[in-house]
Amino acid sequence: MQHCNRWAVIHDAGCGAGVASEALAERFDEVAVNNPNTDYLAVAKQRLSQLSTRAKFIFHESTAEDQSWLSARSLDMFTIFTAIDYVDLHKLMQELSRPAIISNLEAAAAWVDFADVWVTRGFNDGSAAVKRGFRVSWAGHDCIGLPREVFEDGVVRVKINERYRPEANQVKRLPELGFPPSRILDTDIVVDEENIDDWTRDYTLAELKSFVSTLAYIPHGTDADRLWQRVEQAMLLSQQKTLRLLWTAHIILATRRKL
């Protein structure tokens, strides 16, 4: 879920009997409450419906990991209390990353070539920090090491929709750029998650161009025109008005050792 730029709506996941939801109702206009257990949810409904509060409650029977019943940009805060022991935390976390086109093979090929030109230009024209950022990101963040003397064994590295990531092949195609070696330890746990439905968005060509224009070191001039023409031609041939982009994410979870 994404922040809706105000402090009005909170989601209390795994609400149990609604004890925490009752306290949260004093601070928020709307409290989304869910639990996978029918009996617990019924108790929470009964408890919260008797409150004298201006807060509105929304009830849903589902697991904490299921956010599909909440609209995008609807939450200001997400809370989970003792139920955290029973959930898959990987599915509750997400981070910004880059998209891949999945609805049109010809457009997808042009997008990969666009990414190739983009990262090469970044290395040619970018500062040392930009080049380092490209190396880390395009190497799939495997080069980020968490030393055993600082962090407990069992570091979890979650890769969401990794096989669709256009950069996955760029590492092999651009070895001259000096991608750093992997620093994944034998005690690390690598989790590959594939989730198409929750990580896609449809873009018109104009919207896609607008998004790309926000990126640094994007292809411009003849290079950009040639690649955009390929994307537009692919859309015309397939009679598509939009392109579906799939986003990917890398998440690293680690616990610091006690001193």
C-alpha positions in Angstrom: 0.0 0.0 0.0 1.1 3.6 -0.6 0.8 6.6 1.6 -2.2 8.8 0.8 -0.6 11.9 2.2 -2.7 12.4 5.3 -3.2 10.8 8.7 -6.7 9.4 8.6 -6.7 5.7 7.7 -4.9 2.9 9.5 -5.0 -0.9 8.9 -4.8 -3.1 12.0 -3.8 -6.5 10.6 -4.5 -9.6 12.6 -6.8 -7.7 14.9 -7.6 -10.5 17.3 -10.4 -9.3 19.6 -9.9 -5.7 18.5 -8.1 -4.4 21.6 -5.5 -2.4 19.6 -8.2 -1.3 17.1 -10.1 0.3 19.9 -7.1 2.4 20.9 -6.3 3.3 17.3 -9.9 4.6 16.8 -9.1 7.5 19.1 -6.5 8.7 16.7 -7.7 7.9 13.2 -10.9 8.6 11.2 -11.0 5.1 9.7 -9.7 1.8 10.9 -9.4 -1.2 8.5 -9.6 -4.4 10.6 -8.9 -7.9 9.4 -8.3 -11.4 10.8 -8.3 -14.8 9.1 -10.2 -16.3 12.1 -14.0 -16.0 11.8 -14.6 -16.1 15.6 -12.0 -13.5 16.4 -13.3 -11.2 13.8 -16.8 -11.6 15.1 -15.6 -10.6 18.6 -13.8 -7.6 17.2 -16.9 -6.5 15.3 -19.1 -6.8 18.5 -16.5 -4.9 20.6 -15.8 -2.1 18.2 -19.5 -1.6 17.1 -20.3 -0.6 20.7 -17.7 2.1 20.9 -18.8 5.8 21.0 -16.3 7.1 18.5 -16.2 9.0 15.2 -14.0 6.4 13.6 -15.4 4.3 10.9 -14.5 0.5 10.9 -14.0 -1.7 7.9 -13.9 -5.4 8.6 -12.5 -8.1 6.4 -11.8 -11.8 6.9 -8.4 -12.4 5.5 -4.7 -12.9 6.4 -2.5 -10.0 7.2 -0.6 -10.6 4.0 -3.7 -10.0 1.9 -3.9 -6.3 1.0 -6.1 -6.8 -2.1 -9.3 -5.6 -0.3 -7.8 -2.2 0.3 -7.5 0.3 -2.5 -4.2 1.7 -3.6 -3.0 4.9 -1.8 -5.7 4.3 0.9 -3.5 3.9 4.0 -1.6 6.3 6.2 -0.3 3.6 8.6 -0.1 -0.2 8.8 0.1 -1.9 12.2 0.5 -5.5 13.3 1.0 -6.5 16.9 1.2 -10.0 18.3 -0.1 -11.5 15.0 3.4 -10.7 13.5 4.6 -14.1 14.8 2.2 -15.8 12.4 2.6 -13.9 9.1 4.9 -14.1 6.1 6.8 -10.8 6.5 8.2 -11.0 3.0 4.8 -10.4 1.6 4.2 -7.4 3.7 7.3 -5.5 2.5 7.9 -3.8 -0.8 10.4 -1.3 -2.2 10.9 0.8 -5.3 12.5 -0.8 -8.3 12.3 -0.9 -12.0 9.5 -2.2 -14.2 9.5 -4.7 -17.1 7.0 -4.8 -20.0 5.2 -8.1 -20.1 2.2 -7.5 -22.4 4.0 -7.1 -25.7 7.1 -9.1 -26.7 8.3 -6.7 -29.3 7.9 -3.7 -27.0 9.6 -5.7 -24.3 12.6 -6.3 -26.5 12.8 -2.6 -27.3 12.5 -1.8 -23.5 15.5 -4.1 -22.8 17.6 -2.3 -25.5 16.5 1.0 -24.0 17.8 -0.1 -20.6 21.0 -1.2 -22.3 21.6 2.3 -23.7 20.5 3.9 -20.4 22.9 2.1 -18.2 25.8 2.5 -20.7 25.2 6.2 -20.8 25.1 6.4 -17.0 28.5 4.8 -16.8 29.9 7.0 -19.5 28.5 10.3 -18.2 27.7 9.7 -14.6 29.7 10.5 -11.5 31.5 7.9 -9.4 28.4 7.7 -7.1 26.1 7.2 -10.1 28.3 4.4 -11.5 28.4 2.7 -8.1 24.6 2.9 -7.9 24.2 1.4 -11.3 26.5 -1.5 -10.4 24.8 -2.3 -7.1 21.3 -2.0 -8.6 21.9 -3.8 -11.8 23.8 -6.6 -10.1 20.6 -7.5 -8.3 21.9 -6.1 -5.0 23.8 -9.4 -4.5 26.9 -7.4 -3.9 25.5 -6.0 -0.7 27.3 -8.0 2.0 26.1 -8.3 5.6 29.1 -9.5 7.7 28.6 -12.3 10.2 30.3 -10.5 13.0 27.6 -7.8 12.9 24.5 -9.7 11.7 23.0 -13.0 12.7 23.1 -16.0 10.3 20.0 -16.4 8.2 19.9 -13.1 6.3 16.9 -13.3 4.0 17.1 -11.9 0.5 13.7 -11.7 -1.2 13.7 -11.3 -5.0 10.2 -10.5 -6.4 9.6 -11.2 -10.1 13.4 -11.5 -10.7 13.2 -13.3 -13.9 11.3 -10.5 -15.5 13.9 -7.9 -14.6 15.6 -6.5 -17.8 18.8 -5.9 -15.9 19.1 -9.7 -15.1 20.6 -10.2 -18.6 22.5 -6.9 -18.7 25.0 -8.1 -16.1 26.2 -10.8 -18.6 26.0 -8.5 -21.6 28.0 -5.6 -20.0 30.9 -7.2 -18.1 33.2 -4.4 -19.1 31.3 -2.1 -16.7 32.8 -4.0 -13.8 29.8 -5.4 -11.9 30.8 -6.3 -8.4 30.9 -10.0 -7.3 28.2 -11.6 -5.2 28.6 -11.3 -1.4 25.8 -13.7 -0.6 26.9 -16.0 2.2 26.2 -19.7 2.5 24.0 -19.0 5.5 21.9 -16.5 3.6 18.4 -17.5 2.5 17.4 -16.5 -1.0 13.7 -16.4 -1.7 12.3 -16.1 -5.2 8.8 -14.8 -5.3 6.6 -14.4 -8.4 3.6 -12.1 -8.1 2.2 -10.8 -11.3 -1.2 -9.4 -10.2 0.0 -7.1 -7.4 3.0 -5.7 -9.2 1.6 -4.5 -12.6 0.3 -1.3 -14.0 -1.0 -0.4 -17.4 0.6 2.7 -19.2 -0.3 4.5 -22.3 2.7 5.4 -24.5 2.5 9.0 -23.3 2.4 7.9 -19.7 5.4 5.6 -20.2 7.4 8.4 -21.8 6.5 10.7 -18.9 7.7 8.2 -16.4 11.0 7.6 -18.2 11.6 11.3 -18.4 12.0 11.4 -14.6 15.0 9.1 -14.8 18.6 10.3 -14.9 20.8 9.6 -17.8 18.0 8.4 -20.0 18.7 7.9 -23.8 17.9 11.1 -25.8 18.0 12.3 -29.3 18.3 9.7 -32.1 18.8 6.8 -29.7 15.6 7.6 -27.8 13.5 8.3 -31.0 14.6 5.0 -32.5 13.6 3.0 -29.4 10.3 4.8 -28.9 9.4 4.2 -32.5 9.9 0.5 -32.0 7.7 0.5 -28.9 5.0 2.5 -30.7 5.1 0.2 -33.8 4.8 -2.9 -31.6 1.7 -1.4 -30.0 0.1 -0.5 -33.4 0.7 -4.0 -34.8 -0.9 -5.6 -31.8 -3.6 -3.0 -31.6 -2.8 -2.3 -28.0 -3.6 1.1 -26.4 -1.6 0.4 -23.2 1.5 -1.6 -22.2 1.5 -3.6 -19.0 4.6 -3.0 -16.9 5.7 -5.5 -14.2 7.7 -4.1 -11.3 10.4 -6.0 -9.5 11.8 -5.6 -6.0 14.8 -6.8 -3.9 14.3 -6.9 -0.1 17.1 -7.7 2.4 16.1 -8.6 5.9 18.7 -9.0 8.6 18.9 -9.0 12.4 21.8 -7.3 14.1 23.6 -9.4 16.7 23.2 -8.5 20.3 26.2 -6.7 21.8 
